[in-house]
């Protein structure tokens, strides 16, 4: 029969990617859209990383490599994890992949069987749910309350655990909320995982983007027992402004990493070889440009939150990443072009059409009363876009 697979039919397209396509369509029509939807630093990849890539190409690093990455790169990842995250890994416990998304997908496909439950604290990144579904698993969504700063609700998480719980996947600092989970909270979560015998998948891709003296804590550093049930995923995308390079990794138990590598050998083969050598330079290089980038994000963060609250939106100050999540329910029941704004999707469409700003509806992240704004844009554009938003809101009936 000429039919597509049930697996393919069960996939929900990424809301953020769909919005990017719509923005491109409007641009073709001559409409300038200010992009607050893209989770991507607006800084250039540092020069020393670009030079390392060019050097690798010139030296002929253009052939296949080992599936998990060249040994020098995996050693650099291990050194980074020991130095910055206080957790020891060997190169055999590291798989280098095409970004953190690829690393997470490989991990979920490796550990989740049909019917296994994976707990996902929400709001969460748009791809987590579909990754679990593609593996045959069952996503179990556990809300984090806005009034608590979107912190993990340990009681609610404990109540969500069943005999079918296979893993809990969390992201700190969090996309989309910017929440940073404390060491105390993560220690309690680790105890829960050990007691109920489920894996932990820690997405730490925003670890370097933290403000107000907060500290990133890697759950795998708690103990050897916790390390053996944890998969730590990360990437160079956000911290090093390397989104298009597709460079990420997962570190975890050696037997599981071997199977992740086996899976990758039949799909990706290996990350582009010269990108791997550029990644070594990134992991071992200076941090001056990263520090400057974080300082600029901090300045924008404070500006955006202040402006949104001035407009009447309830917007909490995030502690990490480069997103804010204002509550937009105050606009519900107001009218745009004669139509009621009833949810975050309606508000996002209104903002796109009336303010010419692209923002992601919170519904995409299971936060139905919020909207995600990325401040990975220039202060000039942030100012102009928020001015346009304020003017558009005043036109609502």
C-alpha positions as CSV (number, residue, x, y, z in Angstrom):
1,X,0.0,0.0,0.0
2,X,1.2,3.5,-0.8
3,X,1.0,4.9,2.8
4,X,3.4,6.6,5.1
5,X,4.5,5.0,8.3
6,X,2.5,5.5,11.5
7,X,5.7,6.8,13.0
8,X,5.9,9.6,10.4
9,X,2.2,10.5,10.7
10,X,2.7,10.8,14.5
11,X,5.3,13.5,14.2
12,X,4.4,17.1,15.1
13,X,6.4,19.6,13.0
14,X,8.6,21.9,15.2
15,X,6.7,25.0,16.0
16,X,9.9,27.1,16.0
17,X,10.9,25.9,12.6
18,X,7.4,26.4,11.2
19,X,7.5,30.0,12.5
20,X,10.9,30.6,10.9
21,X,9.4,29.5,7.6
22,X,6.5,31.9,8.0
23,X,8.8,34.8,8.7
24,X,10.8,34.0,5.6
25,X,7.6,34.0,3.6
26,X,6.6,37.4,4.9
27,X,10.1,38.7,4.1
28,X,9.6,37.7,0.5
29,X,6.5,39.8,0.5
30,X,8.6,42.8,1.5
31,X,7.5,42.9,5.1
32,X,10.3,43.4,7.6
33,X,9.9,41.1,10.6
34,X,12.0,41.5,13.8
35,X,13.0,38.0,14.8
36,X,12.4,37.3,18.5
37,X,11.7,33.6,17.8
38,X,15.2,32.3,17.0
39,X,17.2,30.5,19.7
40,X,20.5,31.4,18.2
41,X,23.2,33.9,19.4
42,X,23.5,36.9,17.1
43,X,27.3,36.9,17.6
44,X,29.9,35.5,15.1
45,X,31.7,32.3,15.9
46,X,35.0,33.4,17.6
47,X,37.9,33.8,15.1
48,X,40.2,31.3,16.7
49,X,37.6,28.6,16.1
50,X,37.1,29.6,12.5
51,X,40.8,29.6,12.0
52,X,41.1,26.1,13.5
53,X,38.5,24.9,11.0
54,X,40.3,26.4,8.0
55,X,43.6,24.9,9.2
56,X,41.9,21.4,9.5
57,X,40.6,21.7,6.0
58,X,44.0,22.8,4.7
59,X,45.6,19.8,6.4
60,X,43.2,17.4,4.8
61,X,40.9,16.6,7.7
62,X,38.1,16.0,5.3
63,X,37.7,12.2,5.4
64,X,35.5,10.0,7.5
65,X,36.4,9.8,11.2
66,X,35.5,7.3,13.9
67,X,31.7,7.4,14.5
68,X,31.9,8.8,18.1
69,X,34.4,11.5,17.1
70,X,38.2,11.6,16.9
71,X,40.0,10.6,20.1
72,X,41.5,14.1,20.6
73,X,38.0,15.6,20.6
74,X,36.6,13.1,23.0
75,X,39.6,13.7,25.3
76,X,38.9,17.5,25.1
77,X,35.3,16.9,26.1
78,X,36.4,14.8,29.1
79,X,38.8,17.5,30.1
80,X,36.1,20.1,29.9
81,X,33.6,18.0,31.9
82,X,36.2,17.4,34.6
83,X,37.3,21.1,34.7
84,X,34.0,22.8,34.5
85,X,31.4,20.2,35.7
86,X,33.5,18.2,38.2
87,X,32.6,14.9,36.7
88,X,35.1,12.3,35.4
89,X,34.5,10.5,32.0
90,X,36.7,8.5,29.7
91,X,36.6,9.0,25.9
92,X,34.7,5.6,25.6
93,X,31.9,7.3,27.6
94,X,31.5,10.2,25.1
95,X,29.7,10.3,21.8
96,X,30.1,13.4,19.6
97,X,27.1,14.1,17.5
98,X,25.5,16.7,15.2
99,X,24.4,19.1,18.0
100,X,22.7,18.4,21.3
101,X,19.4,17.6,19.4
102,X,21.1,14.6,17.7
103,X,22.7,13.6,21.0
104,X,19.4,13.6,22.8
105,X,17.6,11.8,20.0
106,X,20.3,9.1,20.0
107,X,20.0,8.7,23.8
108,X,16.3,8.4,23.8
109,X,16.3,5.9,20.9
110,X,18.8,3.8,22.8
111,X,17.2,3.6,26.2
112,X,13.4,3.9,25.5
113,X,11.2,0.9,24.5
114,X,7.6,0.8,23.4
115,X,5.4,1.9,26.3
116,X,8.2,3.2,28.4
117,X,7.4,6.5,30.1
118,X,9.6,9.5,30.0
119,X,8.9,12.3,32.5
120,X,9.2,15.8,31.0
121,X,8.9,18.9,33.3
122,X,7.1,21.6,31.3
123,X,7.4,24.2,29.8
124,X,10.0,22.2,27.8
125,X,11.7,22.4,24.5
126,X,9.5,21.6,21.5
127,X,11.4,18.5,20.3
128,X,11.4,16.5,23.5
129,X,7.9,15.1,23.2
130,X,8.3,13.9,19.6
131,X,11.6,12.4,20.3
132,X,10.0,10.2,23.0
133,X,7.1,9.3,20.7
134,X,9.4,8.3,17.9
135,X,11.1,5.9,20.2
136,X,7.7,4.4,21.0
137,X,7.7,5.9,24.5
138,X,5.0,7.8,26.3
139,X,5.7,11.5,27.3
140,X,4.5,12.3,30.8
141,X,4.2,16.0,31.2
142,X,4.6,17.5,34.6
143,X,4.0,21.3,34.8
144,X,6.4,23.7,36.6
145,X,4.4,26.5,38.1
146,X,5.0,30.1,36.9
147,X,4.4,31.5,40.4
148,X,7.5,29.4,41.5
149,X,9.7,30.8,38.8
150,X,9.2,27.6,36.8
151,X,11.3,25.7,39.2
152,X,11.0,21.9,39.3
153,X,8.0,20.7,41.3
154,X,9.6,17.7,43.1
155,X,6.3,16.5,44.7
156,X,4.6,16.5,41.3
157,X,7.5,14.7,39.7
158,X,7.4,12.0,42.4
159,X,3.7,11.5,41.9
160,X,4.3,11.1,38.1
161,X,6.7,8.1,38.7
162,X,5.2,4.7,37.8
163,X,6.7,1.2,37.3
164,X,6.9,2.1,33.6
165,X,9.1,5.3,34.2
166,X,12.3,4.8,32.2
167,X,13.8,8.3,32.3
168,X,13.3,11.9,33.3
169,X,14.6,14.5,30.8
170,X,15.3,18.0,32.1
171,X,17.0,21.1,30.7
172,X,18.9,23.6,32.9
173,X,19.2,26.5,32.3
174,X,15.8,26.0,30.7
175,X,14.5,26.7,27.3
176,X,12.0,28.4,27.2
177,X,11.7,29.7,30.8
178,X,15.3,30.6,31.6
179,X,15.0,28.8,35.0
180,X,18.2,27.5,36.6
181,X,17.7,24.5,38.8
182,X,19.6,24.6,42.1
183,X,22.0,22.0,43.4
184,X,19.6,21.2,46.3
185,X,16.8,20.5,43.8
186,X,18.9,18.3,41.6
187,X,20.3,16.3,44.5
188,X,16.7,15.5,45.5
189,X,15.9,14.6,41.9
190,X,18.9,12.3,41.8
191,X,17.7,10.5,45.0
192,X,14.3,10.0,43.4
193,X,15.9,8.5,40.3
194,X,18.1,6.1,42.3
195,X,15.2,5.1,44.5
196,X,12.8,4.4,41.6
197,X,15.5,3.2,39.2
198,X,15.0,5.4,36.2
199,X,17.6,7.2,34.0
200,X,18.3,11.0,34.1
201,X,18.9,12.9,30.9
202,X,20.4,16.3,31.5
203,X,20.3,18.8,28.7
204,X,23.0,21.4,29.7
205,X,23.3,23.3,26.4
206,X,22.8,26.7,28.0
207,X,25.1,26.1,31.0
208,X,27.4,29.1,30.3
209,X,24.5,31.5,29.9
210,X,23.7,32.3,33.5
211,X,23.2,35.6,35.4
212,X,22.8,37.1,38.8
213,X,25.5,35.0,40.4
214,X,23.6,31.8,39.8
215,X,25.7,28.6,39.4
216,X,25.2,25.7,36.9
217,X,25.2,22.4,38.7
218,X,25.7,19.1,36.8
219,X,23.7,16.3,38.3
220,X,26.2,13.7,37.2
221,X,28.8,15.2,39.6
222,X,26.8,14.1,42.7
223,X,28.2,10.6,42.9
224,X,29.4,7.6,40.9
225,X,26.0,6.0,41.4
226,X,24.3,9.0,39.9
227,X,26.9,9.3,37.1
228,X,26.1,5.8,36.0
229,X,22.4,6.6,35.5
230,X,22.8,10.0,33.9
231,X,23.2,11.0,30.3
232,X,24.7,14.5,30.1
233,X,24.0,16.2,26.7
234,X,25.6,19.5,25.6
235,X,26.7,21.3,22.5
236,X,28.9,24.1,21.3
237,X,26.0,25.9,19.6
238,X,24.9,28.4,22.2
239,X,28.0,29.2,24.2
240,X,30.4,29.5,21.2
241,X,27.9,30.9,18.7
242,X,28.3,27.7,16.6
243,X,24.6,26.8,15.9
244,X,25.2,26.0,12.2
245,X,28.3,23.9,12.9
246,X,26.2,21.1,14.4
247,X,28.6,20.1,17.1
248,X,27.4,18.4,20.3
249,X,27.9,15.4,22.5
250,X,26.5,13.1,25.2
251,X,28.4,11.5,28.0
252,X,27.1,8.6,29.9
253,X,27.5,4.9,31.0
254,X,30.0,3.2,28.7
255,X,27.7,0.3,27.7
256,X,25.0,2.7,26.7
257,X,27.3,5.0,24.8
258,X,28.5,2.0,22.8
259,X,25.0,1.4,21.7
260,X,24.5,5.1,20.9
261,X,27.6,4.9,18.7
262,X,26.2,1.9,17.0
263,X,22.9,3.8,16.3
264,X,24.9,6.8,15.0
265,X,27.0,4.5,12.8
266,X,23.8,3.7,10.8
267,X,22.5,7.2,10.6
268,X,25.0,10.1,10.8
269,X,28.2,8.1,10.5
270,X,30.3,11.0,12.0
271,X,30.2,14.7,12.6
272,X,31.9,16.6,9.8
273,X,35.6,15.9,10.4
274,X,37.0,19.4,10.2
275,X,34.2,20.7,12.5
276,X,35.5,18.2,15.1
277,X,38.9,19.8,15.0
278,X,37.3,23.3,15.3
279,X,35.4,22.0,18.3
280,X,38.7,21.0,20.0
281,X,39.9,24.6,19.6
282,X,36.6,25.8,21.1
283,X,36.7,23.5,24.1
284,X,40.4,24.4,24.8
285,X,40.4,28.1,23.8
286,X,40.0,31.4,25.7
287,X,36.7,32.5,27.2
288,X,36.9,36.2,26.7
289,X,34.4,36.4,23.9
290,X,32.0,34.1,25.7
291,X,32.2,36.3,28.8
292,X,31.5,39.4,26.6
293,X,28.6,37.7,25.0
294,X,27.0,36.7,28.3
295,X,27.5,40.3,29.6
296,X,25.6,41.6,26.6
297,X,22.8,39.1,27.0
298,X,22.5,40.2,30.6
299,X,22.1,43.8,29.6
300,X,19.4,42.9,27.0
301,X,17.6,40.5,29.5
302,X,17.1,43.3,32.1
303,X,16.0,45.7,29.4
304,X,13.4,43.4,27.9
305,X,11.9,42.3,31.2
306,X,11.6,45.9,32.3
307,X,9.9,47.0,29.1
308,X,7.4,44.0,29.2
309,X,6.4,44.7,32.7
310,X,5.9,48.4,31.9
311,X,3.5,47.3,29.2
312,X,1.5,45.4,31.7
313,X,2.7,41.9,31.0
314,X,3.7,39.8,34.0
315,X,7.3,38.8,33.1
316,X,9.7,37.1,35.6
317,X,13.4,37.7,35.4
318,X,15.0,34.6,34.0
319,X,18.3,33.4,35.5
320,X,19.7,31.7,32.4
321,X,19.6,31.1,28.6
322,X,18.4,34.0,26.4
323,X,14.6,33.8,26.6
324,X,11.8,35.5,28.6
325,X,8.4,34.0,29.0
326,X,5.8,36.8,29.7
327,X,2.3,35.8,30.6
328,X,0.0,37.2,27.9
329,X,-3.4,36.1,29.3
330,X,-4.1,39.7,30.1
331,X,-4.8,40.1,26.3
332,X,-7.4,37.3,26.2
333,X,-10.9,38.5,25.3
334,X,-9.5,41.6,23.6
335,X,-10.1,41.9,19.9
336,X,-7.8,42.3,16.9
337,X,-9.5,42.9,13.5
338,X,-12.8,41.9,15.2
339,X,-11.4,38.5,16.4
340,X,-11.0,37.6,20.0
341,X,-7.5,36.8,21.2
342,X,-8.2,33.5,23.1
343,X,-4.8,31.9,23.5
344,X,-1.0,32.2,23.1
345,X,-1.3,31.2,19.4
346,X,-3.7,34.0,18.8
347,X,-1.5,36.5,20.6
348,X,1.6,35.3,18.6
349,X,-0.3,35.8,15.3
350,X,-1.4,39.3,16.4
351,X,2.1,40.3,17.3
352,X,3.4,39.0,14.0
353,X,0.8,40.8,11.9
354,X,0.3,44.0,13.9
355,X,3.8,44.5,15.5
356,X,5.8,42.7,12.8
357,X,7.7,40.8,15.5
358,X,8.1,37.0,15.5
359,X,7.6,35.4,18.9
360,X,6.8,31.7,19.7
361,X,3.5,30.9,21.3
362,X,3.9,29.3,24.7
363,X,1.6,26.5,23.7
364,X,4.5,25.1,21.7
365,X,6.3,24.5,25.0
366,X,3.2,23.5,26.9
367,X,2.9,26.9,28.5
368,X,-0.5,28.0,27.1
369,X,-0.7,31.4,28.8
370,X,2.8,32.6,27.9
371,X,4.9,33.6,24.8
372,X,8.6,33.1,24.3
373,X,10.8,36.0,23.4
374,X,14.4,35.5,22.5
375,X,16.7,38.4,23.3
376,X,19.5,37.0,21.1
377,X,19.1,40.1,19.0
378,X,20.6,43.6,19.0
379,X,19.5,46.1,21.6
380,X,18.5,48.3,18.7
381,X,16.2,45.7,17.3
382,X,14.9,44.8,20.8
383,X,14.0,48.4,21.4
384,X,12.3,48.9,18.0
385,X,10.4,45.6,18.3
386,X,9.1,46.3,21.8
387,X,8.1,49.8,20.7
388,X,6.1,48.3,17.9
389,X,4.6,45.8,20.3
390,X,3.5,48.5,22.7
391,X,1.9,50.5,19.9
392,X,0.1,47.4,18.6
393,X,-1.3,46.5,22.0
394,X,-2.9,50.0,22.3
395,X,-4.9,49.3,19.1
396,X,-6.7,46.3,20.6
397,X,-10.3,46.7,21.3
